[in-house]
Amino acid sequence: MKPARSHRAIGQVAHAYGACLRVEVLESPEGFYIGTREDGLPFSRESVEYYPSRVAAERALMRGTWTQRLLPAQKNVLPPAAA
């Protein structure tokens, strides 16, 4: 399944971990990305893409042309039955 393009203002990865945080452009050694932060610190990377510049990342955020990262599906694994 291909991740959907996103126009969301709230980070979906952050939301999956119980936080309601707005997406914004953040920077890492890999480049600029769309993510969330809490208390001034990065919390989640929301975009699949890294961008070469802040301007490119801001443009993608504004236009909604970035791709939302998806979390792996949580598996309901039951412990083995006692023998």
N, C-alpha and C positions, 0 to 999 in steps of 0.2 A: 504494500500500500504506500503510495507516494504521499509525503507530508503536504498538507494544504498551505497555500499562501495565506498570510495572516494580516488582518487589519485590527487585531485585538489590542486594547490598551492595557490589559492586565495580563501578566505573565502566566501562562498555563502550566509551565513546569513548576514555578513558584507556588501556584495555586494547588497543585497536586501535593505539595508539602505543607499545605495549610496557611500559606501566606498570600495576602492580597496586595500585590505590588505592581506598580505601573512599569511598563517597559520603557527603556531608554537606551541610548547608545553608550556602550562601555568599551574600555580598551584593555587588551591583554598583550602578552608578547607575540601572540599569533596574529594580532590585528584588531580591528574594531568589530564589535558584534552587538546584537540587540539582546539585552538581558534586563535583569532587575537587580536592585540593591536594597539592602536593609541596613539602617544605621550607618550609612556611608560606605558599606562594604558590599562587594559583589555577592549576590545570592544565587542567581540562576542565569545560565546562558539559554536564551529562548530561541535564537536563530540558528539554523543549520549553517548559514554562511558566515564567513569572516570577510571583512571589507578592508581594502587597502588604505582607506582614509576615513576620517570622521564624517566628512561631507558625503561620501558615498553611502555610509551607514545611515546617516540622517535622512538622506533622500529615500532610501529603501523603507525606512520606518514611516516616513511621511506618506509615501505612495502606497504602502502596504504590499510591497513587492518582495518582502522577505519570507522565508519559509520557517514555519513553527516547528521546533524540535518536538519529537514525540517520545514519551517514556515507554520503555518496554512494558508489554502487558504483564500485569501481575498474575502469577499463576497461583491457583488455589491448590496447594500441595498438602495433602494430609499425611501425617506420620504413619509409618507402617503399623498394621494391627498387631496388638500384642499376641504372642503365641501361647 
